[in-house]
Amino acid sequence: MPDLKLPKLPDRTPIKLTISITPDLQAALNDYAKAYADTYGREEPVTELIPAMLTSFVENDRAFIRSRAKP
């Protein structure tokens, strides 16, 4: 088999997660969704924005990244 530049794709099976949040956080998330729609001209439900927000947070937390890199 030839060597491909594209590595094997990771598991993309969605995992459902249920959480409880405060009313203040819910209001902030709704406000963020409105700001997102104003910025990009496209409405997205909060439930679609949260995974992207969490991914961005985890990928940009330097202390967390360093801690994962340690054996």
PDB file of N, CA, C and O in Angstrom:
ATOM      1  N   MET A   1       0.846  -1.173   0.000  1.00  0.00           N
ATOM      2  CA  MET A   1       0.000   0.000   0.000  1.00  0.00           C
ATOM      3  C   MET A   1       0.898   1.245   0.000  1.00  0.00           C
ATOM      4  O   MET A   1       1.877   1.290   0.745  1.00  0.00           O
ATOM      5  N   PRO A   2       0.587   2.238  -0.810  1.00  0.00           N
ATOM      6  CA  PRO A   2       1.423   3.442  -0.857  1.00  0.00           C
ATOM      7  C   PRO A   2       1.259   4.279   0.405  1.00  0.00           C
ATOM      8  O   PRO A   2       0.230   4.221   1.078  1.00  0.00           O
ATOM      9  N   ASP A   3       2.301   5.065   0.714  1.00  0.00           N
ATOM     10  CA  ASP A   3       2.207   5.991   1.839  1.00  0.00           C
ATOM     11  C   ASP A   3       1.357   7.182   1.417  1.00  0.00           C
ATOM     12  O   ASP A   3       1.610   7.802   0.384  1.00  0.00           O
ATOM     13  N   LEU A   4       0.377   7.485   2.202  1.00  0.00           N
ATOM     14  CA  LEU A   4      -0.500   8.606   1.904  1.00  0.00           C
ATOM     15  C   LEU A   4      -0.156   9.783   2.804  1.00  0.00           C
ATOM     16  O   LEU A   4       0.241   9.595   3.954  1.00  0.00           O
ATOM     17  N   LYS A   5      -0.306  10.980   2.292  1.00  0.00           N
ATOM     18  CA  LYS A   5      -0.063  12.172   3.108  1.00  0.00           C
ATOM     19  C   LYS A   5      -1.149  12.358   4.157  1.00  0.00           C
ATOM     20  O   LYS A   5      -0.892  12.858   5.252  1.00  0.00           O
ATOM     21  N   LEU A   6      -2.355  11.952   3.813  1.00  0.00           N
ATOM     22  CA  LEU A   6      -3.469  12.082   4.748  1.00  0.00           C
ATOM     23  C   LEU A   6      -3.457  10.903   5.717  1.00  0.00           C
ATOM     24  O   LEU A   6      -3.549   9.752   5.291  1.00  0.00           O
ATOM     25  N   PRO A   7      -3.342  11.181   7.024  1.00  0.00           N
ATOM     26  CA  PRO A   7      -3.367  10.071   7.979  1.00  0.00           C
ATOM     27  C   PRO A   7      -4.784   9.516   8.112  1.00  0.00           C
ATOM     28  O   PRO A   7      -5.752  10.112   7.639  1.00  0.00           O
ATOM     29  N   LYS A   8      -4.876   8.372   8.761  1.00  0.00           N
ATOM     30  CA  LYS A   8      -6.181   7.770   9.009  1.00  0.00           C
ATOM     31  C   LYS A   8      -7.022   8.755   9.812  1.00  0.00           C
ATOM     32  O   LYS A   8      -6.543   9.339  10.784  1.00  0.00           O
ATOM     33  N   LEU A   9      -8.258   8.937   9.411  1.00  0.00           N
ATOM     34  CA  LEU A   9      -9.146   9.866  10.102  1.00  0.00           C
ATOM     35  C   LEU A   9      -9.455   9.357  11.510  1.00  0.00           C
ATOM     36  O   LEU A   9      -9.605   8.153  11.717  1.00  0.00           O
ATOM     37  N   PRO A  10      -9.551  10.276  12.478  1.00  0.00           N
ATOM     38  CA  PRO A  10      -9.876   9.872  13.846  1.00  0.00           C
ATOM     39  C   PRO A  10     -11.335   9.448  13.954  1.00  0.00           C
ATOM     40  O   PRO A  10     -12.143   9.708  13.061  1.00  0.00           O
ATOM     41  N   ASP A  11     -11.651   8.801  15.048  1.00  0.00           N
ATOM     42  CA  ASP A  11     -13.032   8.407  15.319  1.00  0.00           C
ATOM     43  C   ASP A  11     -13.881   9.673  15.430  1.00  0.00           C
ATOM     44  O   ASP A  11     -13.585  10.556  16.235  1.00  0.00           O
ATOM     45  N   ARG A  12     -14.912   9.755  14.639  1.00  0.00           N
ATOM     46  CA  ARG A  12     -15.792  10.925  14.640  1.00  0.00           C
ATOM     47  C   ARG A  12     -17.195  10.572  15.108  1.00  0.00           C
ATOM     48  O   ARG A  12     -18.153  11.282  14.802  1.00  0.00           O
ATOM     49  N   THR A  13     -17.316   9.495  15.839  1.00  0.00           N
ATOM     50  CA  THR A  13     -18.618   9.096  16.356  1.00  0.00           C
ATOM     51  C   THR A  13     -19.055  10.100  17.415  1.00  0.00           C
ATOM     52  O   THR A  13     -18.357  10.272  18.415  1.00  0.00           O
ATOM     53  N   PRO A  14     -20.183  10.763  17.224  1.00  0.00           N
ATOM     54  CA  PRO A  14     -20.621  11.741  18.219  1.00  0.00           C
ATOM     55  C   PRO A  14     -20.965  11.071  19.550  1.00  0.00           C
ATOM     56  O   PRO A  14     -21.485   9.956  19.593  1.00  0.00           O
ATOM     57  N   ILE A  15     -20.662  11.774  20.612  1.00  0.00           N
ATOM     58  CA  ILE A  15     -20.977  11.307  21.961  1.00  0.00           C
ATOM     59  C   ILE A  15     -21.902  12.342  22.583  1.00  0.00           C
ATOM     60  O   ILE A  15     -21.580  13.529  22.627  1.00  0.00           O
ATOM     61  N   LYS A  16     -23.039  11.891  23.058  1.00  0.00           N
ATOM     62  CA  LYS A  16     -24.007  12.804  23.672  1.00  0.00           C
ATOM     63  C   LYS A  16     -23.620  13.019  25.132  1.00  0.00           C
ATOM     64  O   LYS A  16     -23.321  12.072  25.859  1.00  0.00           O
ATOM     65  N   LEU A  17     -23.632  14.272  25.536  1.00  0.00           N
ATOM     66  CA  LEU A  17     -23.278  14.653  26.896  1.00  0.00           C
ATOM     67  C   LEU A  17     -24.376  15.572  27.413  1.00  0.00           C
ATOM     68  O   LEU A  17     -24.752  16.534  26.744  1.00  0.00           O
ATOM     69  N   THR A  18     -24.884  15.281  28.590  1.00  0.00           N
ATOM     70  CA  THR A  18     -25.929  16.097  29.192  1.00  0.00           C
ATOM     71  C   THR A  18     -25.353  16.809  30.406  1.00  0.00           C
ATOM     72  O   THR A  18     -24.754  16.179  31.277  1.00  0.00           O
ATOM     73  N   ILE A  19     -25.536  18.130  30.461  1.00  0.00           N
ATOM     74  CA  ILE A  19     -25.040  18.914  31.594  1.00  0.00           C
ATOM     75  C   ILE A  19     -26.139  19.839  32.091  1.00  0.00           C
ATOM     76  O   ILE A  19     -27.125  20.090  31.397  1.00  0.00           O
ATOM     77  N   SER A  20     -25.953  20.335  33.291  1.00  0.00           N
ATOM     78  CA  SER A  20     -26.833  21.366  33.841  1.00  0.00           C
ATOM     79  C   SER A  20     -26.025  22.642  33.944  1.00  0.00           C
ATOM     80  O   SER A  20     -24.868  22.617  34.364  1.00  0.00           O
ATOM     81  N   ILE A  21     -26.631  23.767  33.559  1.00  0.00           N
ATOM     82  CA  ILE A  21     -25.948  25.055  33.637  1.00  0.00           C
ATOM     83  C   ILE A  21     -26.825  26.046  34.381  1.00  0.00           C
ATOM     84  O   ILE A  21     -28.026  25.841  34.555  1.00  0.00           O
ATOM     85  N   THR A  22     -26.191  27.125  34.814  1.00  0.00           N
ATOM     86  CA  THR A  22     -26.932  28.159  35.539  1.00  0.00           C
ATOM     87  C   THR A  22     -27.728  29.017  34.557  1.00  0.00           C
ATOM     88  O   THR A  22     -27.397  29.078  33.373  1.00  0.00           O
ATOM     89  N   PRO A  23     -28.765  29.671  35.043  1.00  0.00           N
ATOM     90  CA  PRO A  23     -29.526  30.579  34.174  1.00  0.00           C
ATOM     91  C   PRO A  23     -28.644  31.695  33.589  1.00  0.00           C
ATOM     92  O   PRO A  23     -28.840  32.109  32.446  1.00  0.00           O
ATOM     93  N   ASP A  24     -27.674  32.176  34.376  1.00  0.00           N
ATOM     94  CA  ASP A  24     -26.772  33.222  33.882  1.00  0.00           C
ATOM     95  C   ASP A  24     -25.939  32.718  32.704  1.00  0.00           C
ATOM     96  O   ASP A  24     -25.748  33.438  31.723  1.00  0.00           O
ATOM     97  N   LEU A  25     -25.448  31.493  32.800  1.00  0.00           N
ATOM     98  CA  LEU A  25     -24.669  30.931  31.702  1.00  0.00           C
ATOM     99  C   LEU A  25     -25.549  30.724  30.475  1.00  0.00           C
ATOM    100  O   LEU A  25     -25.111  30.969  29.351  1.00  0.00           O
ATOM    101  N   GLN A  26     -26.773  30.282  30.677  1.00  0.00           N
ATOM    102  CA  GLN A  26     -27.696  30.110  29.555  1.00  0.00           C
ATOM    103  C   GLN A  26     -27.933  31.437  28.848  1.00  0.00           C
ATOM    104  O   GLN A  26     -27.949  31.494  27.619  1.00  0.00           O
ATOM    105  N   ALA A  27     -28.116  32.496  29.617  1.00  0.00           N
ATOM    106  CA  ALA A  27     -28.322  33.820  29.024  1.00  0.00           C
ATOM    107  C   ALA A  27     -27.082  34.260  28.246  1.00  0.00           C
ATOM    108  O   ALA A  27     -27.192  34.806  27.148  1.00  0.00           O
ATOM    109  N   ALA A  28     -25.901  34.019  28.821  1.00  0.00           N
ATOM    110  CA  ALA A  28     -24.658  34.386  28.139  1.00  0.00           C
ATOM    111  C   ALA A  28     -24.496  33.600  26.837  1.00  0.00           C
ATOM    112  O   ALA A  28     -24.070  34.157  25.825  1.00  0.00           O
ATOM    113  N   LEU A  29     -24.832  32.318  26.859  1.00  0.00           N
ATOM    114  CA  LEU A  29     -24.731  31.504  25.648  1.00  0.00           C
ATOM    115  C   LEU A  29     -25.711  31.986  24.581  1.00  0.00           C
ATOM    116  O   LEU A  29     -25.374  32.015  23.397  1.00  0.00           O
ATOM    117  N   ASN A  30     -26.911  32.363  24.989  1.00  0.00           N
ATOM    118  CA  ASN A  30     -27.882  32.905  24.039  1.00  0.00           C
ATOM    119  C   ASN A  30     -27.380  34.225  23.443  1.00  0.00           C
ATOM    120  O   ASN A  30     -27.525  34.471  22.245  1.00  0.00           O
ATOM    121  N   ASP A  31     -26.784  35.074  24.300  1.00  0.00           N
ATOM    122  CA  ASP A  31     -26.211  36.332  23.808  1.00  0.00           C
ATOM    123  C   ASP A  31     -25.060  36.060  22.838  1.00  0.00           C
ATOM    124  O   ASP A  31     -24.905  36.765  21.841  1.00  0.00           O
ATOM    125  N   TYR A  32     -24.258  35.041  23.131  1.00  0.00           N
ATOM    126  CA  TYR A  32     -23.149  34.692  22.246  1.00  0.00           C
ATOM    127  C   TYR A  32     -23.689  34.226  20.895  1.00  0.00           C
ATOM    128  O   TYR A  32     -23.156  34.597  19.850  1.00  0.00           O
ATOM    129  N   ALA A  33     -24.729  33.426  20.915  1.00  0.00           N
ATOM    130  CA  ALA A  33     -25.327  32.952  19.669  1.00  0.00           C
ATOM    131  C   ALA A  33     -25.847  34.126  18.837  1.00  0.00           C
ATOM    132  O   ALA A  33     -25.750  34.112  17.610  1.00  0.00           O
ATOM    133  N   LYS A  34     -26.397  35.141  19.506  1.00  0.00           N
ATOM    134  CA  LYS A  34     -26.855  36.338  18.789  1.00  0.00           C
ATOM    135  C   LYS A  34     -25.666  37.086  18.188  1.00  0.00           C
ATOM    136  O   LYS A  34     -25.725  37.534  17.043  1.00  0.00           O
ATOM    137  N   ALA A  35     -24.592  37.220  18.960  1.00  0.00           N
ATOM    138  CA  ALA A  35     -23.390  37.893  18.456  1.00  0.00           C
ATOM    139  C   ALA A  35     -22.800  37.117  17.279  1.00  0.00           C
ATOM    140  O   ALA A  35     -22.320  37.714  16.315  1.00  0.00           O
ATOM    141  N   TYR A  36     -22.837  35.815  17.359  1.00  0.00           N
ATOM    142  CA  TYR A  36     -22.353  34.961  16.266  1.00  0.00           C
ATOM    143  C   TYR A  36     -23.171  35.222  15.009  1.00  0.00           C
ATOM    144  O   TYR A  36     -22.610  35.385  13.925  1.00  0.00           O
ATOM    145  N   ALA A  37     -24.482  35.262  15.147  1.00  0.00           N
ATOM    146  CA  ALA A  37     -25.359  35.512  14.002  1.00  0.00           C
ATOM    147  C   ALA A  37     -25.117  36.897  13.415  1.00  0.00           C
ATOM    148  O   ALA A  37     -25.110  37.063  12.195  1.00  0.00           O
ATOM    149  N   ASP A  38     -24.919  37.892  14.278  1.00  0.00           N
ATOM    150  CA  ASP A  38     -24.637  39.252  13.798  1.00  0.00           C
ATOM    151  C   ASP A  38     -23.304  39.297  13.055  1.00  0.00           C
ATOM    152  O   ASP A  38     -23.175  40.001  12.053  1.00  0.00           O
ATOM    153  N   THR A  39     -22.329  38.561  13.535  1.00  0.00           N
ATOM    154  CA  THR A  39     -20.992  38.567  12.934  1.00  0.00           C
ATOM    155  C   THR A  39     -20.947  37.820  11.616  1.00  0.00           C
ATOM    156  O   THR A  39     -20.364  38.301  10.645  1.00  0.00           O
ATOM    157  N   TYR A  40     -21.561  36.645  11.577  1.00  0.00           N
ATOM    158  CA  TYR A  40     -21.434  35.771  10.406  1.00  0.00           C
ATOM    159  C   TYR A  40     -22.675  35.714   9.527  1.00  0.00           C
ATOM    160  O   TYR A  40     -22.666  35.074   8.476  1.00  0.00           O
ATOM    161  N   GLY A  41     -23.748  36.386   9.958  1.00  0.00           N
ATOM    162  CA  GLY A  41     -24.957  36.395   9.149  1.00  0.00           C
ATOM    163  C   GLY A  41     -25.648  35.049   9.059  1.00  0.00           C
ATOM    164  O   GLY A  41     -26.403  34.782   8.124  1.00  0.00           O
ATOM    165  N   ARG A  42     -25.385  34.222  10.025  1.00  0.00           N
ATOM    166  CA  ARG A  42     -25.985  32.882  10.031  1.00  0.00           C
ATOM    167  C   ARG A  42     -26.296  32.483  11.466  1.00  0.00           C
ATOM    168  O   ARG A  42     -25.413  32.479  12.324  1.00  0.00           O
ATOM    169  N   GLU A  43     -27.544  32.150  11.717  1.00  0.00           N
ATOM    170  CA  GLU A  43     -27.931  31.720  13.059  1.00  0.00           C
ATOM    171  C   GLU A  43     -27.550  30.259  13.259  1.00  0.00           C
ATOM    172  O   GLU A  43     -27.776  29.412  12.395  1.00  0.00           O
ATOM    173  N   GLU A  44     -26.976  29.992  14.402  1.00  0.00           N
ATOM    174  CA  GLU A  44     -26.642  28.624  14.804  1.00  0.00           C
ATOM    175  C   GLU A  44     -27.200  28.411  16.199  1.00  0.00           C
ATOM    176  O   GLU A  44     -27.105  29.304  17.041  1.00  0.00           O
ATOM    177  N   PRO A  45     -27.781  27.249  16.464  1.00  0.00           N
ATOM    178  CA  PRO A  45     -28.273  27.001  17.820  1.00  0.00           C
ATOM    179  C   PRO A  45     -27.106  26.885  18.800  1.00  0.00           C
ATOM    180  O   PRO A  45     -26.005  26.468  18.440  1.00  0.00           O
ATOM    181  N   VAL A  46     -27.375  27.261  20.029  1.00  0.00           N
ATOM    182  CA  VAL A  46     -26.355  27.185  21.076  1.00  0.00           C
ATOM    183  C   VAL A  46     -25.766  25.776  21.148  1.00  0.00           C
ATOM    184  O   VAL A  46     -24.566  25.612  21.372  1.00  0.00           O
ATOM    185  N   THR A  47     -26.602  24.769  20.958  1.00  0.00           N
ATOM    186  CA  THR A  47     -26.115  23.390  21.042  1.00  0.00           C
ATOM    187  C   THR A  47     -25.084  23.065  19.969  1.00  0.00           C
ATOM    188  O   THR A  47     -24.286  22.144  20.145  1.00  0.00           O
ATOM    189  N   GLU A  48     -25.086  23.804  18.860  1.00  0.00           N
ATOM    190  CA  GLU A  48     -24.082  23.613  17.819  1.00  0.00           C
ATOM    191  C   GLU A  48     -22.823  24.422  18.106  1.00  0.00           C
ATOM    192  O   GLU A  48     -21.732  24.040  17.683  1.00  0.00           O
ATOM    193  N   LEU A  49     -22.964  25.527  18.815  1.00  0.00           N
ATOM    194  CA  LEU A  49     -21.821  26.376  19.129  1.00  0.00           C
ATOM    195  C   LEU A  49     -20.988  25.836  20.291  1.00  0.00           C
ATOM    196  O   LEU A  49     -19.768  25.997  20.301  1.00  0.00           O
ATOM    197  N   ILE A  50     -21.627  25.205  21.257  1.00  0.00           N
ATOM    198  CA  ILE A  50     -20.925  24.748  22.460  1.00  0.00           C
ATOM    199  C   ILE A  50     -19.765  23.805  22.146  1.00  0.00           C
ATOM    200  O   ILE A  50     -18.682  24.016  22.692  1.00  0.00           O
ATOM    201  N   PRO A  51     -19.917  22.778  21.302  1.00  0.00           N
ATOM    202  CA  PRO A  51     -18.760  21.922  21.013  1.00  0.00           C
ATOM    203  C   PRO A  51     -17.577  22.694  20.419  1.00  0.00           C
ATOM    204  O   PRO A  51     -16.426  22.425  20.765  1.00  0.00           O
ATOM    205  N   ALA A  52     -17.853  23.643  19.536  1.00  0.00           N
ATOM    206  CA  ALA A  52     -16.769  24.447  18.955  1.00  0.00           C
ATOM    207  C   ALA A  52     -16.116  25.329  20.014  1.00  0.00           C
ATOM    208  O   ALA A  52     -14.900  25.517  20.007  1.00  0.00           O
ATOM    209  N   MET A  53     -16.921  25.866  20.919  1.00  0.00           N
ATOM    210  CA  MET A  53     -16.388  26.701  21.996  1.00  0.00           C
ATOM    211  C   MET A  53     -15.498  25.878  22.923  1.00  0.00           C
ATOM    212  O   MET A  53     -14.414  26.319  23.305  1.00  0.00           O
ATOM    213  N   LEU A  54     -15.955  24.690  23.281  1.00  0.00           N
ATOM    214  CA  LEU A  54     -15.159  23.829  24.160  1.00  0.00           C
ATOM    215  C   LEU A  54     -13.867  23.384  23.493  1.00  0.00           C
ATOM    216  O   LEU A  54     -12.815  23.348  24.130  1.00  0.00           O
ATOM    217  N   THR A  55     -13.947  23.046  22.214  1.00  0.00           N
ATOM    218  CA  THR A  55     -12.751  22.645  21.479  1.00  0.00           C
ATOM    219  C   THR A  55     -11.736  23.780  21.460  1.00  0.00           C
ATOM    220  O   THR A  55     -10.550  23.559  21.708  1.00  0.00           O
ATOM    221  N   SER A  56     -12.194  24.984  21.168  1.00  0.00           N
ATOM    222  CA  SER A  56     -11.306  26.142  21.147  1.00  0.00           C
ATOM    223  C   SER A  56     -10.669  26.373  22.513  1.00  0.00           C
ATOM    224  O   SER A  56      -9.473  26.650  22.609  1.00  0.00           O
ATOM    225  N   PHE A  57     -11.463  26.260  23.552  1.00  0.00           N
ATOM    226  CA  PHE A  57     -10.952  26.461  24.904  1.00  0.00           C
ATOM    227  C   PHE A  57      -9.856  25.447  25.234  1.00  0.00           C
ATOM    228  O   PHE A  57      -8.780  25.823  25.699  1.00  0.00           O
ATOM    229  N   VAL A  58     -10.124  24.177  24.997  1.00  0.00           N
ATOM    230  CA  VAL A  58      -9.173  23.119  25.339  1.00  0.00           C
ATOM    231  C   VAL A  58      -7.905  23.226  24.485  1.00  0.00           C
ATOM    232  O   VAL A  58      -6.799  23.030  24.989  1.00  0.00           O
ATOM    233  N   GLU A  59      -8.061  23.536  23.201  1.00  0.00           N
ATOM    234  CA  GLU A  59      -6.909  23.622  22.304  1.00  0.00           C
ATOM    235  C   GLU A  59      -6.029  24.830  22.576  1.00  0.00           C
ATOM    236  O   GLU A  59      -4.883  24.869  22.128  1.00  0.00           O
ATOM    237  N   ASN A  60      -6.542  25.819  23.303  1.00  0.00           N
ATOM    238  CA  ASN A  60      -5.776  27.036  23.558  1.00  0.00           C
ATOM    239  C   ASN A  60      -5.363  27.220  25.016  1.00  0.00           C
ATOM    240  O   ASN A  60      -4.801  28.256  25.371  1.00  0.00           O
ATOM    241  N   ASP A  61      -5.632  26.238  25.854  1.00  0.00           N
ATOM    242  CA  ASP A  61      -5.233  26.304  27.262  1.00  0.00           C
ATOM    243  C   ASP A  61      -3.810  25.756  27.365  1.00  0.00           C
ATOM    244  O   ASP A  61      -3.608  24.542  27.369  1.00  0.00           O
ATOM    245  N   ARG A  62      -2.836  26.644  27.447  1.00  0.00           N
ATOM    246  CA  ARG A  62      -1.427  26.237  27.410  1.00  0.00           C
ATOM    247  C   ARG A  62      -1.046  25.317  28.559  1.00  0.00           C
ATOM    248  O   ARG A  62      -0.302  24.357  28.358  1.00  0.00           O
ATOM    249  N   ALA A  63      -1.540  25.593  29.753  1.00  0.00           N
ATOM    250  CA  ALA A  63      -1.212  24.733  30.899  1.00  0.00           C
ATOM    251  C   ALA A  63      -1.758  23.324  30.676  1.00  0.00           C
ATOM    252  O   ALA A  63      -1.090  22.340  30.992  1.00  0.00           O
ATOM    253  N   PHE A  64      -2.957  23.230  30.140  1.00  0.00           N
ATOM    254  CA  PHE A  64      -3.549  21.922  29.860  1.00  0.00           C
ATOM    255  C   PHE A  64      -2.752  21.192  28.787  1.00  0.00           C
ATOM    256  O   PHE A  64      -2.492  19.995  28.907  1.00  0.00           O
ATOM    257  N   ILE A  65      -2.368  21.908  27.744  1.00  0.00           N
ATOM    258  CA  ILE A  65      -1.584  21.299  26.670  1.00  0.00           C
ATOM    259  C   ILE A  65      -0.270  20.761  27.209  1.00  0.00           C
ATOM    260  O   ILE A  65       0.135  19.650  26.867  1.00  0.00           O
ATOM    261  N   ARG A  66       0.400  21.541  28.052  1.00  0.00           N
ATOM    262  CA  ARG A  66       1.670  21.081  28.651  1.00  0.00           C
ATOM    263  C   ARG A  66       1.439  19.851  29.524  1.00  0.00           C
ATOM    264  O   ARG A  66       2.238  18.915  29.498  1.00  0.00           O
ATOM    265  N   SER A  67       0.369  19.844  30.287  1.00  0.00           N
ATOM    266  CA  SER A  67       0.113  18.710  31.180  1.00  0.00           C
ATOM    267  C   SER A  67      -0.185  17.443  30.396  1.00  0.00           C
ATOM    268  O   SER A  67       0.153  16.352  30.854  1.00  0.00           O
ATOM    269  N   ARG A  68      -0.797  17.551  29.249  1.00  0.00           N
ATOM    270  CA  ARG A  68      -1.093  16.365  28.412  1.00  0.00           C
ATOM    271  C   ARG A  68       0.159  15.861  27.734  1.00  0.00           C
ATOM    272  O   ARG A  68       0.256  14.673  27.427  1.00  0.00           O
ATOM    273  N   ALA A  69       1.116  16.731  27.495  1.00  0.00           N
ATOM    274  CA  ALA A  69       2.343  16.352  26.798  1.00  0.00           C
ATOM    275  C   ALA A  69       3.295  15.564  27.704  1.00  0.00           C
ATOM    276  O   ALA A  69       4.164  14.841  27.219  1.00  0.00           O
ATOM    277  N   LYS A  70       3.126  15.708  29.009  1.00  0.00           N
ATOM    278  CA  LYS A  70       3.997  14.980  29.952  1.00  0.00           C
ATOM    279  C   LYS A  70       3.629  13.509  29.955  1.00  0.00           C
ATOM    280  O   LYS A  70       2.449  13.158  29.943  1.00  0.00           O
ATOM    281  N   PRO A  71       4.646  12.640  29.970  1.00  0.00           N
ATOM    282  CA  PRO A  71       4.363  11.191  29.985  1.00  0.00           C
ATOM    283  C   PRO A  71       3.766  10.711  31.280  1.00  0.00           C
ATOM    284  O   PRO A  71       3.481   9.522  31.426  1.00  0.00           O
TER     285      PRO A  71
END
